[in-house]
Structure formats: structure tokens, C-alpha cells
């Protein structure tokens, strides 16, 4: 009699409601992870306040340094400041040096609590997500647990919860860079409103041009998560059926099946990584082209206006640095979004299948008998 290879069980088709589920949103994931922090989410608001202060101090220091360089180039003994409420204020070169050095020192010191809060938030997110998952799993009923494949809890603990920690870290990076961009652009607008308006309009056009590529990131991330999950399930089932694999001598067939699943997962990952590297770099280059175009427009107004653009250009270049870091953090966070939302769905599903409380009288247990039960192995 021919030997029959044990087939790997494939997951059931998703119901129509599941297929119609809207795309995972980074905002949804951010709300979920911040809410899961509980009382510790106050650190998020503290970090945001420190980031705004740091961005303000950094922008002020850049403005003064740019004005100082302009004055030294012109051979002037005074540094003219004209931004926002400060109109036609002149300070000495020595005062400008001391003030700019002091502001740089303050920005450096603010980096310490920023880094500490980011690290603590990541730690809290990891500990709380693992605690919530284990608590929900232990509270769920055995009938529900038995429906999952072997190693399901280990898969969630090992693959999902570390990505929650990484997502929180990327969210803190986004907060810091958004605050820096807001402060730098605000300072630029107060210094030269017309040039800043050109720059902001140009950035808006660049962002619109990159929107189709940016929208592909969540879809690829979700596809990679699904394919990677299938590889994990098939691998766990192969380990569970190791004895059958040996008896029926079907290792080559199962190896080929697992290799095909891995190949599909790797193909999705390659496309995702390609866009992850391409988009931030291309976005920065396009933004630099906008800066060059703004300089060309200002040059048409005369050399005097171009000379006054020094502080604005420095602030806009700093905003571009923040924007590139923000773009990379957003793309990384998008990659992690399905894991955060997926883990939350797993926890909610476990909590919806909790063990009933109370006691029930089962009555008398009778004798268990088997009739016409036989085992045979045909060689």
C-alpha cells in the first residue's frame, strides 16, 4: 500500500467581515499602545513638552548663529536680530557668542531627559504588553486555547511584544522630530514669511507626489505579517509532526513547502525594505530641490534679500534634517503597526473567551466504555 504524506494543516479562509476590515492605521496603533501604558502615559506628555522646549531653544540658537555669521562676514561689531517680537535689536558679537553657546548647552542637556523618557516608555510598553498578553491567555478557557496551533503564545511573546517596544520608540522619535520641525518652521516664518511660505508650499507638493508610495507601505507590512505568520504556523506544525515525517519519509516534500512559504515571505519583505530605504532619501533630495528653488526665487528680488535669507536657510535645512528622521521613523512605525493592532485583537479575543466563574454540579460519573475499537497498521 502506498505511503501517504501527512499534510500540513492550512488556516481556514478568513470570513468576509475580516476581509473587509479597514487597513491598519498608524494612528490607531499609536492610540492602542499609548492607552495600554496606563498611568505611565503621562511620560508621553512630559516628553512632548521637553521636545517642544528643545526645538524652540535649538531654533533660537540656529538663528543667532546665522546672524552672527552674517555680521562677521560683513565686518560688523554688532549682531542685528529681527524676529517675531524682537525688532531691530542689536547685541555685540561677544554677547551673541555667549548666548548661542548657552543655547547649545541647554539643547545638549535636554537630550538627556529625552533619551531617558524614550527608554523608559519602551521598557514600560514591553513589560505591560507581555503582562496583558499572559494575563489574557491564562484567563481564557481551555476550549479556546485548544483552537490555536502549538507555540501560539510563544509566537506572540517572542515576535509581537518586542515590536510593540520598537513602535513606542519610533513614536517618541516622531514626537521629537515633529516638535523640531514646528519650531524651526515657526522661527523661519517669523524671520521671513514670504520665503517660508514658498518652502512650505513646495514641501506640500513633494509630500503629495510621494503619497502613492507611502500608501503602499501599510499594505506591504500587513502582507509580510500574514506570510510570516503562515511560515511560523507551518514550522510549528512540522515540529509537532516530526515523528510522522520520519515514519513516512516525507522530509524533502515538507522542506520544499516550507521553502516556498519562506520565499514568498522574503519577496514581500524585499519590496517593503526597498521602499523603506528609497522614500526617506528621495524625499530629502526633493526637499533640497525645493530649497534651491526658493533661493532662486529670492535671488530675483536682489542681493539684499538673498543676504537676509541666511538664518532662514539654516532653519529650513535643520527642518529638513528633522523631516528625514521623521520620515524614516514613520516608515518604521508603519511596519510595526500590524503587530500592535494584531496583538490587541489577540488580547481582546482571549478576554472574550474567559473561563466562567462559579461551580456546577455535574452529577454522577458513569463508566466509560469503548465498543468495536481496534487499531491496525498495514505494512
C-alpha positions in Angstrom: 0.0 0.0 0.0 1.4 3.4 -0.9 2.6 5.6 1.9 0.6 8.8 2.4 2.4 12.0 3.4 0.9 13.9 6.4 -0.4 17.2 5.1 0.3 20.5 6.9 -3.0 22.0 8.0 -3.7 25.3 6.4 -5.6 28.1 8.2 -9.2 28.5 7.3 -10.3 31.2 4.9 -10.9 34.5 6.5 -14.6 35.4 6.7 -15.9 38.2 4.6 -16.1 40.6 7.5 -12.4 40.1 8.2 -11.5 40.8 4.6 -13.5 44.0 4.7 -11.6 45.2 7.7 -10.1 48.6 7.0 -6.4 48.9 6.6 -4.2 49.1 9.7 -3.6 52.8 10.7 -0.5 54.1 12.4 -2.8 56.5 14.3 -4.9 53.5 15.6 -1.7 51.7 16.7 -0.4 54.8 18.4 -3.7 55.2 20.4 -3.7 51.5 21.3 -0.1 51.4 22.6 -0.4 54.8 24.5 -3.6 53.7 26.1 -2.1 50.4 27.1 0.6 52.3 29.1 -2.0 53.2 31.7 -0.8 55.8 34.2 2.7 55.8 32.6 1.4 57.6 29.6 1.9 60.8 31.5 5.6 60.4 30.4 4.4 60.8 26.8 3.1 64.3 27.5 6.3 65.2 29.5 8.4 64.0 26.6 6.3 66.1 24.2 6.7 69.3 26.4 10.5 68.7 26.6 10.7 68.2 22.8 8.9 71.5 22.2 11.2 73.3 24.5 14.2 71.7 22.9 13.0 72.6 19.4 12.5 76.2 20.5 15.9 76.5 22.0 17.6 74.8 19.1 15.8 77.1 16.6 16.8 80.2 18.6 20.4 79.1 18.7 20.5 78.5 15.0 19.0 81.9 14.3 21.6 83.7 16.4 24.5 81.7 15.0 23.3 82.5 11.4 23.0 86.2 12.3 26.4 86.1 14.0 28.0 84.6 10.8 26.4 87.3 8.7 27.7 90.1 10.9 31.2 88.7 11.0 31.2 88.3 7.2 30.2 92.0 6.9 32.8 93.1 9.4 30.2 94.5 11.8 30.8 94.7 15.6 27.1 94.2 16.3 24.6 91.4 15.6 21.2 92.6 14.4 18.2 90.5 15.5 14.8 90.9 13.9 12.4 88.0 14.5 8.9 87.9 15.9 8.6 90.4 18.8 12.3 91.3 18.6 12.6 94.0 16.0 15.8 95.8 15.3 17.6 94.6 18.4 21.4 94.8 18.2 23.8 92.8 20.5 27.5 92.6 20.5 29.4 89.8 18.9 30.6 88.6 22.3 27.1 88.5 23.6 25.9 86.6 20.6 28.7 84.1 21.1 27.8 83.6 24.8 24.1 83.3 24.1 24.5 80.8 21.3 26.9 78.7 23.3 24.5 78.7 26.2 21.6 77.7 24.0 23.6 74.8 22.5 24.5 73.7 26.1 20.8 73.8 27.0 19.8 71.7 24.0 22.5 69.2 24.9 21.2 68.9 28.4 17.6 68.5 27.2 18.8 65.4 25.2 19.4 63.5 28.5 15.8 63.5 29.8 14.5 63.0 26.2 16.6 59.8 25.9 15.7 58.6 29.4 12.0 59.1 28.8 12.1 57.3 25.5 14.0 54.4 27.0 11.5 54.1 30.0 8.5 54.3 27.7 9.9 51.4 25.6 10.5 49.4 28.8 7.0 50.0 30.1 5.5 49.1 26.7 7.3 45.8 26.6 6.5 44.8 30.2 2.9 45.9 30.0 2.2 44.2 26.7 3.7 40.9 27.8 1.8 41.1 31.1 -1.5 41.9 29.4 -1.0 39.0 27.0 -0.1 36.4 29.6 -3.0 37.6 31.8 -5.5 37.3 29.0 -4.2 33.9 27.9 -4.4 32.5 31.4 -7.9 33.9 31.9 -9.2 32.4 28.6 -10.9 29.0 28.6 -9.2 25.8 27.6 -11.6 25.2 24.8 -10.5 28.5 23.3 -6.8 27.8 23.8 -7.0 24.4 22.2 -8.1 26.0 18.9 -4.7 27.7 18.4 -1.7 26.0 16.9 1.2 24.8 19.1 3.5 27.6 20.1 0.9 30.3 19.5 1.6 32.1 22.9 5.4 31.8 22.4 5.0 33.3 18.9 3.1 36.3 20.3 5.5 36.8 23.2 8.6 36.4 21.0 7.6 38.2 17.8 4.8 40.7 18.7 5.6 42.2 22.1 9.2 43.2 21.1 7.8 45.1 18.2 5.4 47.0 20.5 8.5 48.3 22.3 10.1 49.3 19.0 6.9 51.0 17.9 6.8 53.1 21.1 10.4 54.0 20.5 9.6 55.2 17.0 6.6 57.2 18.3 8.9 59.0 20.6 11.3 59.8 17.8 8.4 61.1 15.8 7.3 63.4 18.6 10.8 64.9 19.0 11.2 65.5 15.3 7.7 66.9 14.8 8.4 69.4 17.6 11.7 70.3 16.0 10.1 70.8 12.6 7.3 73.0 14.1 9.8 75.2 16.0 12.2 75.5 13.0 9.5 76.4 10.5 7.8 78.8 13.0 11.2 80.6 13.5 11.7 80.8 9.7 8.2 82.2 9.2 8.7 84.8 11.8 12.0 85.8 10.2 11.0 85.7 6.5 7.3 84.9 6.0 7.4 85.0 2.1 10.4 82.7 1.7 9.0 80.3 4.3 5.6 80.2 2.5 7.3 79.2 -0.7 9.2 76.4 1.1 6.1 75.1 2.9 4.1 75.1 -0.4 6.9 73.2 -2.1 7.1 70.6 0.7 3.4 70.1 0.3 3.8 69.3 -3.4 6.6 66.9 -2.6 4.5 65.1 0.0 1.6 64.8 -2.4 4.0 63.3 -5.0 5.2 60.7 -2.6 1.7 59.8 -1.3 1.2 56.8 -3.6 4.4 55.2 -2.4 3.7 56.0 1.2 0.3 54.3 0.9 1.9 51.1 -0.3 3.8 50.7 3.0 0.9 49.6 5.3 -0.3 47.1 2.7 3.1 45.5 2.3 3.6 45.4 6.0 0.3 43.6 6.5 1.2 41.1 3.8 4.6 40.4 5.3 3.0 39.9 8.7 0.5 37.4 7.3 3.1 35.5 5.3 5.5 35.4 8.2 2.7 34.1 10.5 2.0 31.3 8.0 5.7 30.3 8.0 5.6 30.2 11.8 2.5 28.1 11.8 3.8 25.6 9.3 7.1 25.4 11.1 5.5 24.7 14.4 3.3 22.0 12.9 6.2 20.4 11.2 8.0 20.2 14.6 4.9 18.7 16.2 4.6 16.1 13.4 8.3 15.2 13.5 7.6 11.5 14.2 5.2 11.2 11.3 7.6 13.0 9.0 10.3 10.4 9.9 8.0 7.4 9.6 6.6 8.4 6.2 9.9 9.8 4.9 8.4 13.0 3.5 11.1 15.4 4.7 12.0 16.6 1.2 8.4 17.4 0.4 7.8 19.3 3.6 11.1 21.1 3.2 10.1 22.3 -0.3 6.8 23.5 1.0 8.4 25.5 3.8 11.0 26.9 1.4 8.2 28.1 -0.9 6.4 29.8 2.0 9.7 31.4 3.1 10.4 32.6 -0.5 7.0 34.4 -0.6 7.6 36.0 2.7 11.1 37.1 1.7 9.7 38.6 -1.6 7.2 40.8 0.3 9.9 41.8 2.8 12.3 42.8 -0.1 9.7 45.1 -1.6 9.0 46.7 1.8 12.6 47.2 2.6 13.2 48.8 -0.8 10.6 51.4 -0.2 11.7 51.9 3.4 15.2 52.9 2.1 14.0 54.7 -1.0 11.3 57.0 0.3 13.2 58.9 3.1 16.3 59.5 0.8 14.2 60.6 -2.2 12.1 62.8 0.0 15.1 64.7 1.4 16.5 65.1 -2.1 13.2 66.5 -3.4 13.0 68.8 -0.4 16.6 70.1 -1.1 15.4 70.8 -4.6 12.6 72.9 -3.1 15.2 74.9 -1.1 17.2 75.6 -4.2 14.1 76.7 -6.0 13.3 79.1 -3.1 16.8 80.5 -3.2 16.4 81.1 -7.0 13.1 82.9 -6.4 14.6 85.1 -3.6 17.6 85.9 -5.8 15.3 87.6 -8.3 14.5 90.1 -5.6 18.0 91.3 -5.3 21.2 90.6 -3.3 20.0 92.3 -0.2 17.1 90.0 0.2 19.3 87.0 -0.5 21.7 88.1 2.2 18.9 88.3 4.7 18.0 84.7 3.9 21.0 83.2 5.8 19.1 82.5 9.1 16.0 81.2 7.2 18.1 78.8 5.1 19.8 77.4 8.2 16.4 76.9 9.9 14.9 75.3 6.8 17.9 72.9 6.4 17.5 72.0 10.0 13.8 71.4 9.4 14.8 69.1 6.5 17.1 67.1 8.8 14.2 66.7 11.2 11.9 65.8 8.3 14.2 63.0 7.1 14.4 61.5 10.6 10.6 61.8 10.9 10.1 60.1 7.5 12.3 57.2 8.5 10.6 56.8 11.9 7.1 56.9 10.3 8.0 54.2 7.8 9.5 52.0 10.5 6.4 52.6 12.7 4.1 51.7 9.7 6.0 48.4 9.5 5.2 47.7 13.2 1.6 48.8 13.1 0.0 45.5 12.1 1.8 43.8 15.1 0.4 46.3 17.6 -3.1 46.0 16.2 -2.8 42.3 15.8 -1.7 41.8 19.4 -4.5 43.9 20.7 -7.0 41.8 18.7 -5.5 38.7 20.1 -5.8 40.0 23.7 -9.4 41.1 23.1 -10.3 37.7 21.6 -8.8 35.9 24.6 -10.7 38.2 27.1 -13.9 37.4 25.2 -13.4 33.7 25.9 -12.7 33.8 29.6 -13.4 30.9 31.8 -16.8 31.1 33.5 -16.7 31.7 37.2 -18.6 29.7 39.8 -19.2 26.0 40.4 -21.6 23.5 38.7 -22.8 20.1 40.0 -22.0 17.5 37.3 -23.9 14.7 39.0 -22.7 11.1 38.9 -20.0 9.9 36.6 -20.7 6.6 34.9 -18.5 4.0 33.4 -16.8 4.9 30.1 -16.7 2.0 27.6 -15.3 1.7 24.1 -17.1 -0.6 21.7 -15.8 -2.1 18.4 -12.5 -0.1 18.8 -9.5 -1.6 17.1 -6.0 -0.4 15.9 -4.2 -1.8 12.9 -1.1 -0.8 10.9 -0.9 -2.1 7.4 2.7 -2.5 6.3 
